[in-house]
Amino acid sequence: MAAELPAHSLIAKHRPTLDQALETIRTRAYWSPHPEHPKAYGENGSLGMAEGKAAFDALLGTRLDLGQPGTDDWVGDETSPYGPTLGVTYPHADIDTLLPAMKAGQRAWRDAGAEARAVVCLEILKRISDRTHEFAHAVMHTSGQAFMMAFQAGGPHAQDRGLEAVAYAYAEQVHTPDDAEWTKPQGKRDPLAMTKRFKPVPRGIALVIGCNTFPTWNGYPGLFASLATGNAVLVKPHPRAVLPLALTVRVAREVLAGAGFDPNLVALAVERPGEGIAKILATRPEIRIIDYTGSTSFGDWLEANARQAQVYTEKAGVNTVLVDSTDNYKGMLSNLAFSLSLYSGQMCTTPQNLLIPRDGITTDEGPKSYDEVVADLAKSVSGLLGDDARANALLGAIVNPDVKARLEAAAGLGEVALASREISNPEFPGAVVRTPVIVKLDGAKPDDEAAYMSECFGPVSFAVAVDSTADAVELLRRTVREKGAMTVGAYTTSGEVADSIEEVCLEECAQLSLNLTGGVYVNQTAAFSDFHGSGGNPAANAALCDGAFVANRFRVVEVRREA
């Protein structure tokens, strides 16, 4: 058990970090307190590479006891996408016992105030950061991300998103002063005088429904936004990706207890195989906030049925890149190839549809026909992934059989411009590793439309031939409006075309990246600066992270008295 640190000590320790985070969300500049490089860890209490791997290995085959009330069984059935069985078991909760225990600590947590809650959250993040190497292996072996991506996206980038949520939560809560003196003149009569107190109060218990692919990156914003605004948080991980969030809950409970608060403010809910407790929990009257990342079908169900809760969903969309023209053809191809390949396309931000005029595009290397652009992109992907060691480092592993099935079925949807190939992983022979497939489709054919107007999650991209750039812009508009998009990309040397694409994205609320040819990719976003999703199209009803993401997790209650 870590040493106790009461809230006043945490304010002195973490207030500078909170202030820097507040300044950064205002300026949108680059900043992170969490190092991205693995060698940055190993001193000042943090685990180095060997220590982190040893800590992860020590977890395998063990029972992860969190000491939370209502435990009636021990469950766990995680198998790494790389092959090994993790063998970790977790507490299964009697919800009728756990939920009241979680609620019991909320009064003291509410009364602690916004600053105390924020610095407790920052201490949780700091202790998670110190164990980034351990968490990286946990993310890798539940999501299938390659180690470096699991380290960065599952570690510092996820921690940044959590800190960002805390900063927004704090800022929203302190907009209203704690106390106010109110005096209204009455002419010749004595003025009316009131003293008023304002207190942010939580909605209740928040439920975080985790995802398989990015358990920490997608889980931390909602978890820390709710906790920082005074709510207890129940974490329900994806059955295939429990370990990273279970470790998170364990750290949170240790910090809360050490700071003098009820550790049951954060708890874990793991399900037995086929139990389906997400639906049960989501409609409980005690659950007042829900954060969900996953399929559109279940996200729609939550929005329709969890009527007692404020529901934040990140669902699915059809991400699109419009290619009109470029003054850096090789850079464009290289950037797109990396975007299509990273983590085997298993990101909610990965481009799916590439809209290319059938008469071709203009480039710095001369005119390129539709067929040439597609063939050159296929060649660029093949070159990027030609070395198996490099390919394994970029692709990771296919996260589940459904992704593999979609990949295999995609080849039958049209003309294959780039066939997927199987890659062996010498370190993990059980890993399923596949390169992306690119399929040529015709935007004018109704049968093809059925394919490209549906999300095909995984390493599948469609090169859609359109009659003109104007038609591509309108297809982009219809796609975002009807299906949603987490990301939109475009390549053009025309200011007029750029303006028309930007106008579509403004009208349909989609985040746009223009002419990326270097080391920034359409499927990557930076905390404190980039918004992940917009909350304004069918792909998601919230953005990570803005004021709207946190402001409705609490309400302000006023107590007024005559002076």
C-alpha positions in Angstrom: 0.0 0.0 0.0 1.3 3.4 -1.0 2.0 6.1 1.7 -0.9 8.3 2.7 -1.0 11.8 1.3 -3.8 14.0 2.6 -5.5 16.4 0.3 -3.6 19.5 1.5 -0.3 17.8 0.7 -1.6 16.9 -2.7 -2.5 20.5 -3.4 1.1 21.6 -2.8 2.3 18.8 -4.9 0.0 19.0 -7.9 -1.3 22.5 -8.2 1.4 23.6 -10.6 0.5 20.8 -12.9 -3.1 21.7 -12.8 -2.4 25.3 -13.5 -0.3 24.3 -16.5 -3.0 22.1 -17.8 -5.6 24.9 -17.4 -3.3 27.3 -19.4 -2.7 24.7 -22.1 -6.4 24.0 -22.8 -6.7 27.8 -23.2 -3.8 28.2 -25.6 -4.1 24.8 -27.3 -0.3 24.6 -27.4 1.8 21.4 -27.1 2.5 20.2 -23.5 2.6 17.0 -21.7 3.9 16.0 -18.2 4.0 12.4 -19.2 7.1 11.3 -21.1 6.6 9.4 -24.3 9.9 7.6 -24.4 10.3 4.3 -22.6 13.8 5.2 -21.3 12.4 8.2 -19.5 11.2 5.9 -16.7 13.1 4.0 -14.0 14.0 6.8 -11.6 12.2 8.7 -8.8 9.9 5.9 -8.0 8.8 5.0 -11.6 9.2 1.5 -13.0 11.8 1.0 -15.7 11.5 -1.3 -18.7 12.6 -4.5 -16.9 10.7 -3.7 -13.7 7.5 -2.9 -15.6 7.7 -6.2 -17.5 8.4 -8.1 -14.3 5.4 -6.4 -12.6 3.1 -7.4 -15.4 4.5 -11.0 -15.5 3.8 -11.2 -11.7 0.1 -10.4 -12.3 -0.4 -13.4 -14.7 -2.4 -16.2 -13.2 -3.2 -14.3 -10.0 -6.3 -13.0 -8.3 -6.5 -9.2 -8.3 -8.2 -8.4 -5.0 -9.4 -4.8 -4.8 -10.9 -5.1 -1.4 -14.2 -3.7 -2.6 -17.5 -4.8 -1.0 -20.1 -7.1 -2.4 -17.6 -9.6 -4.0 -19.5 -12.8 -4.6 -17.3 -14.6 -7.1 -14.0 -14.4 -9.0 -14.1 -14.2 -12.8 -11.7 -13.6 -15.7 -11.2 -15.1 -19.1 -8.7 -12.8 -21.0 -6.6 -14.2 -23.8 -4.0 -12.0 -25.3 -4.4 -11.3 -29.1 -0.8 -12.4 -29.2 -1.7 -15.8 -27.9 -1.0 -16.3 -24.2 -3.8 -16.7 -21.7 -3.5 -14.0 -18.9 -5.2 -16.1 -16.2 -6.0 -13.1 -14.0 -9.2 -13.2 -12.0 -11.2 -10.2 -10.8 -13.9 -9.6 -8.2 -17.4 -10.2 -9.4 -19.8 -7.8 -7.6 -23.2 -8.2 -6.0 -24.4 -4.9 -7.5 -27.1 -4.4 -4.7 -24.2 -4.4 -2.2 -21.6 -2.5 -4.2 -23.7 0.5 -5.4 -24.9 1.6 -1.9 -21.3 1.3 -0.7 -20.1 3.5 -3.5 -22.8 6.1 -2.8 -21.8 6.3 0.9 -18.6 8.2 0.2 -20.0 10.8 -2.1 -20.9 13.4 0.5 -17.4 13.8 1.8 -16.0 13.8 -1.8 -18.6 16.4 -2.8 -17.8 18.6 0.2 -14.0 18.4 -0.4 -14.3 20.9 -3.2 -13.1 21.1 -6.8 -9.5 21.8 -6.1 -9.1 18.8 -3.7 -10.8 16.5 -6.1 -8.6 17.7 -8.9 -5.4 17.1 -7.1 -6.5 13.6 -5.9 -7.2 12.8 -9.5 -3.7 14.1 -10.5 -2.1 11.9 -7.8 -3.9 8.9 -9.3 -2.6 9.8 -12.7 0.9 10.3 -11.4 1.0 6.9 -9.8 -0.3 5.3 -13.0 2.4 7.2 -14.9 5.0 5.8 -12.7 3.8 2.3 -13.7 3.5 3.1 -17.4 5.7 0.1 -18.4 3.5 -2.3 -16.5 0.3 -0.7 -18.0 1.8 -0.9 -21.4 2.1 -4.7 -21.3 -1.4 -4.9 -19.9 -2.7 -2.8 -22.8 -0.7 -4.7 -25.4 -1.9 -8.1 -24.2 -5.6 -7.1 -24.1 -5.9 -4.8 -27.1 -3.4 -6.3 -29.6 -1.5 -3.0 -30.0 2.2 -3.3 -30.7 4.3 -2.6 -27.6 5.4 1.0 -28.5 1.8 2.0 -29.4 0.5 0.4 -26.2 3.2 2.2 -24.3 2.4 5.6 -25.8 -1.3 5.5 -26.5 -2.1 3.3 -23.5 0.3 5.3 -21.2 1.2 8.9 -21.6 -1.4 9.8 -24.2 -4.2 8.2 -22.1 -2.8 9.9 -19.0 -2.8 13.2 -20.9 -6.5 12.7 -21.8 -7.3 12.0 -18.2 -5.5 15.1 -17.0 -7.2 17.1 -19.7 -10.6 16.0 -18.4 -9.6 17.0 -14.9 -8.6 20.5 -16.1 -11.9 21.0 -17.9 -13.8 19.7 -14.9 -12.0 22.1 -12.5 -12.5 25.1 -14.9 -16.2 24.5 -15.2 -16.8 24.1 -11.5 -15.0 27.3 -10.5 -16.8 29.5 -13.0 -19.3 30.1 -10.3 -18.0 31.6 -7.0 -18.5 29.8 -3.7 -20.1 32.8 -2.1 -21.7 36.1 -3.1 -23.2 39.1 -1.5 -26.3 40.4 -3.3 -27.7 43.8 -2.7 -30.6 45.4 -4.6 -31.4 49.1 -4.1 -35.0 49.9 -3.1 -35.0 53.6 -3.5 -36.1 55.2 -0.2 -36.6 51.8 1.4 -33.8 49.7 2.8 -32.0 47.7 0.1 -32.6 44.0 -0.2 -29.6 42.1 0.9 -28.8 38.4 0.5 -25.9 36.1 1.1 -25.6 33.3 -1.4 -23.6 30.1 -1.4 -23.1 28.0 -4.5 -21.9 24.4 -4.4 -21.2 22.0 -7.4 -23.0 18.8 -6.6 -22.5 15.5 -8.4 -25.2 13.7 -10.4 -24.6 10.3 -8.7 -22.7 7.2 -9.7 -21.1 7.3 -13.1 -20.6 4.1 -15.2 -17.7 3.8 -17.6 -18.2 1.0 -20.2 -14.7 0.2 -21.5 -13.7 -0.8 -25.0 -11.5 -3.6 -26.3 -9.1 -1.6 -28.4 -8.2 1.4 -26.3 -9.2 0.6 -22.7 -7.2 3.4 -21.0 -7.2 6.1 -23.8 -11.0 5.9 -24.2 -11.7 5.1 -20.6 -9.8 7.8 -18.8 -11.6 10.9 -20.0 -15.0 9.8 -18.7 -13.6 8.3 -15.5 -11.6 11.4 -14.5 -14.3 13.8 -15.7 -16.9 12.2 -13.4 -14.5 11.7 -10.5 -13.3 15.3 -10.6 -16.9 16.6 -10.6 -17.7 14.7 -7.4 -19.3 11.5 -8.7 -18.4 8.0 -7.7 -17.3 5.9 -10.7 -18.1 2.3 -11.5 -15.8 0.9 -14.2 -17.2 -1.9 -16.3 -14.4 -3.1 -18.6 -14.7 -4.9 -21.9 -14.5 -8.7 -21.1 -11.4 -9.0 -23.3 -9.7 -5.9 -21.8 -10.1 -6.0 -18.1 -6.6 -5.8 -16.8 -5.6 -2.2 -17.7 -8.8 -0.8 -16.1 -8.6 -3.1 -13.1 -5.1 -1.8 -12.4 -6.4 1.7 -12.8 -9.2 1.1 -10.3 -6.7 -0.4 -7.8 -4.5 2.7 -8.0 -7.5 5.0 -7.7 -8.7 3.2 -4.6 -5.3 3.4 -2.9 -5.0 7.1 -3.6 -8.5 7.9 -2.4 -7.9 6.0 0.9 -4.6 7.6 1.4 -6.1 11.0 0.9 -8.8 10.3 3.5 -11.7 9.5 1.2 -13.8 6.4 0.8 -12.0 4.0 -1.7 -15.4 2.8 -2.8 -15.8 6.0 -4.8 -14.1 4.0 -7.6 -15.0 0.3 -8.1 -14.8 -2.4 -10.7 -17.6 -4.4 -12.3 -16.4 -7.5 -14.2 -18.9 -9.8 -15.8 -19.2 -13.6 -16.1 -19.1 -14.9 -19.7 -22.4 -14.0 -21.4 -23.8 -12.1 -18.3 -24.3 -8.8 -20.2 -24.2 -6.6 -17.1 -23.7 -3.4 -19.1 -27.4 -3.3 -19.9 -28.3 -4.1 -16.3 -26.1 -1.5 -14.9 -27.0 1.2 -17.5 -30.6 1.2 -16.4 -30.1 1.1 -12.7 -31.6 4.3 -11.0 -28.3 4.8 -9.1 -26.4 5.2 -12.4 -26.7 8.9 -13.4 -23.8 9.2 -15.9 -22.6 6.8 -18.6 -19.5 6.9 -20.8 -19.4 4.4 -23.6 -17.0 3.7 -26.5 -18.0 0.9 -28.9 -20.5 -0.2 -31.5 -23.2 2.1 -32.9 -25.9 -0.5 -32.0 -25.2 -0.6 -28.3 -24.5 3.1 -28.2 -27.9 3.8 -29.7 -29.5 1.4 -27.2 -27.9 3.3 -24.3 -29.1 6.6 -25.6 -32.6 5.3 -26.0 -32.9 3.2 -22.8 -30.7 4.7 -20.1 -33.1 7.6 -19.7 -32.2 8.3 -16.1 -28.5 9.0 -17.0 -26.5 11.6 -18.9 -25.1 9.4 -21.7 -21.8 10.2 -23.5 -21.1 7.9 -26.5 -18.4 7.4 -29.0 -19.8 5.0 -31.6 -18.8 4.4 -35.2 -18.4 6.5 -38.3 -17.2 6.3 -41.9 -14.0 8.3 -41.9 -13.2 9.8 -45.3 -10.3 11.3 -47.1 -10.9 13.4 -50.2 -8.1 13.5 -52.7 -8.3 16.4 -55.2 -4.7 17.4 -55.8 -1.4 17.6 -54.0 2.0 19.4 -54.2 3.7 16.6 -52.4 2.6 13.3 -54.0 5.1 11.1 -52.2 4.4 12.7 -48.9 0.7 12.2 -49.3 1.1 8.5 -50.2 3.5 7.9 -47.3 1.2 9.7 -44.8 -1.9 7.8 -46.0 0.0 4.5 -46.0 0.9 4.9 -42.3 -2.6 6.0 -41.4 -4.1 3.0 -43.0 -1.6 0.6 -41.4 -1.3 1.8 -37.8 -2.7 -0.8 -35.4 -4.2 -2.7 -38.3 -6.7 0.0 -38.9 -8.4 -0.8 -35.5 -8.8 2.9 -34.5 -12.1 4.8 -34.6 -10.1 7.5 -36.4 -8.6 5.4 -39.2 -9.6 6.5 -42.7 -11.9 4.1 -44.6 -13.1 5.8 -47.7 -10.7 7.5 -50.1 -12.6 9.6 -52.6 -10.7 10.0 -55.8 -12.0 11.6 -59.1 -12.1 8.9 -61.7 -10.4 11.3 -64.2 -7.4 11.6 -61.8 -5.7 14.3 -59.8 -2.9 16.9 -60.3 0.3 16.4 -58.5 3.9 17.8 -58.3 4.8 14.7 -60.4 2.3 15.5 -63.1 -1.3 14.2 -63.6 -2.1 10.9 -62.0 -5.1 8.8 -63.0 -7.4 7.2 -60.5 -5.8 3.8 -61.2 -2.3 5.2 -60.8 -3.2 6.9 -57.4 -4.6 3.7 -56.1 -1.8 1.6 -57.4 0.8 4.0 -56.0 -0.9 4.0 -52.6 -0.9 0.2 -52.6 2.8 0.2 -53.5 3.4 2.7 -50.6 1.6 0.5 -48.1 3.5 -2.6 -49.4 6.8 -0.8 -49.0 6.0 0.4 -45.5 5.1 -3.1 -44.4 7.5 -5.0 -46.6 9.8 -5.8 -43.7 8.1 -8.2 -41.3 9.7 -6.8 -38.2 8.7 -3.3 -39.1 5.2 -4.5 -40.0 4.7 -6.2 -36.6 5.8 -3.0 -34.9 3.2 -1.0 -36.8 0.3 -3.5 -37.2 0.2 -5.1 -33.8 -2.3 -8.0 -33.8 -5.9 -8.4 -34.9 -7.9 -7.8 -31.7 -10.7 -10.3 -32.2 -12.2 -12.8 -34.8 -14.8 -10.3 -36.0 -12.2 -8.0 -37.4 -10.5 -10.9 -39.1 -13.8 -12.0 -40.7 -14.5 -8.5 -42.0 -11.0 -8.3 -43.5 -11.4 -11.6 -45.3 -14.9 -10.7 -46.5 -13.8 -7.3 -47.9 -11.9 -8.8 -50.8 -15.2 -10.0 -52.2 -16.7 -6.5 -52.3 -14.8 -5.1 -55.3 -11.6 -5.2 -57.3 -8.7 -5.7 -54.9 -6.0 -3.2 -55.4 -3.9 -4.4 -52.5 -4.4 -7.9 -51.0 -3.9 -8.5 -47.4 -1.1 -10.8 -46.4 -0.4 -12.8 -43.3 2.6 -12.0 -41.3 4.2 -14.2 -38.6 5.3 -12.8 -35.3 8.4 -14.7 -34.1 8.0 -13.6 -30.5 4.3 -14.4 -30.4 3.5 -17.3 -32.9 -0.2 -17.2 -31.8 -0.7 -13.6 -32.9 -3.0 -13.0 -35.9 -1.2 -10.3 -38.0 -2.6 -9.1 -41.3 -1.6 -6.2 -43.6 -4.4 -3.9 -44.9 -6.6 -4.6 -47.9 -7.5 -1.8 -50.4 -10.6 -2.4 -52.5 -11.6 -0.3 -55.5 -15.3 0.7 -55.6 -17.4 2.9 -57.9 -19.2 5.7 -56.3 -21.9 5.6 -59.0 -22.9 2.0 -58.4 -25.6 1.3 -55.8 -24.1 -2.1 -54.9 -20.8 -0.5 -54.1 -22.5 2.2 -52.1 -23.8 -0.4 -49.7 -20.1 -1.3 -48.9 -18.5 2.2 -48.6 -21.4 3.7 -46.7 -21.0 1.2 -43.9 -18.2 1.1 -41.3 -15.9 -1.8 -41.9 -13.8 -1.6 -38.7 -10.3 -3.0 -39.2 -7.6 -2.9 -41.9 -10.0 -2.3 -44.8 -10.0 0.7 -47.0 -12.1 1.6 -50.1 -10.8 3.6 -53.0 -14.0 5.1 -54.2 -14.0 6.5 -57.8 -16.2 9.7 -58.1 -17.1 11.7 -61.1 -15.5 15.0 -59.9 -14.2 16.8 -56.9 -17.5 18.5 -56.5 -19.2 15.1 -56.4 -16.6 14.0 -53.8 -17.5 17.0 -51.6 -21.2 16.2 -51.8 -20.5 12.5 -51.0 -18.4 13.6 -48.1 -21.3 15.7 -46.8 -23.8 12.9 -47.1 -21.4 10.4 -45.5 -20.8 12.6 -42.4 -24.5 13.5 -42.1 -25.9 10.0 -42.4 -23.1 7.8 -41.0 -20.9 10.2 -39.0 -17.2 10.6 -39.0 -14.5 10.9 -36.2 -12.1 12.2 -38.8 -12.0 13.8 -42.2 -8.9 14.3 -44.3 -8.4 16.1 -47.6 -5.6 16.9 -50.1 -5.9 19.8 -52.4 -3.8 22.7 -53.8 -7.0 24.7 -54.5 -8.0 27.3 -52.0 -11.6 27.1 -53.3 -11.8 23.4 -52.9 -10.3 23.6 -49.4 -12.9 26.2 -48.5 -15.7 24.0 -49.8 -14.5 21.0 -47.8 -14.0 23.1 -44.7 -17.6 24.4 -45.0 -18.9 20.9 -45.2 -17.0 20.0 -42.1 -18.3 23.1 -40.3 -21.9 22.4 -41.3 -21.8 18.7 -40.5 -19.5 19.1 -37.4 -16.5 16.9 -38.4 -12.9 17.4 -37.5 -10.8 18.1 -40.6 -7.1 17.6 -41.4 -5.8 19.2 -44.5 -2.8 18.2 -46.6 -1.0 16.1 -44.1 2.3 14.9 -45.6 4.7 14.7 -42.6 4.7 13.1 -39.2 1.2 14.1 -38.1 -1.5 11.7 -39.2 -5.3 12.0 -39.5 -6.0 9.2 -37.0 -3.9 10.8 -34.2 -5.0 13.6 -31.9 -3.1 15.4 -29.2 -4.6 16.0 -25.8 -5.0 19.7 -24.6 -5.0 20.8 -28.3 -7.0 18.5 -30.6 -10.6 17.6 -30.1 -11.3 13.9 -30.5 -14.7 13.7 -32.2 -17.1 16.7 -32.2 -20.3 15.5 -30.7 -22.1 17.0 -33.6 -22.5 14.1 -36.0 -23.7 10.5 -35.7 -20.2 9.1 -34.8 -20.3 10.5 -31.3 -22.5 12.7 -29.1 -19.5 14.1 -27.2 -16.0 15.4 -27.9 -12.9 14.5 -25.9 -12.4 16.9 -24.4 -14.3 20.2 -24.1 -16.5 22.0 -21.6 -19.6 20.2 -22.7 -18.0 16.9 -21.9 -17.8 17.8 -18.2 -20.3 20.6 -17.4 -23.4 18.3 -17.2 -21.7 15.8 -14.8 -22.6 18.2 -12.0 -25.2 20.8 -11.1 -24.8 24.0 -9.0 -27.1 24.2 -6.0 -27.7 27.6 -4.4 -28.4 28.3 -0.7 -29.5 31.9 0.0 -30.2 33.7 3.2 -31.2 37.2 4.1 -28.2 39.2 5.1 
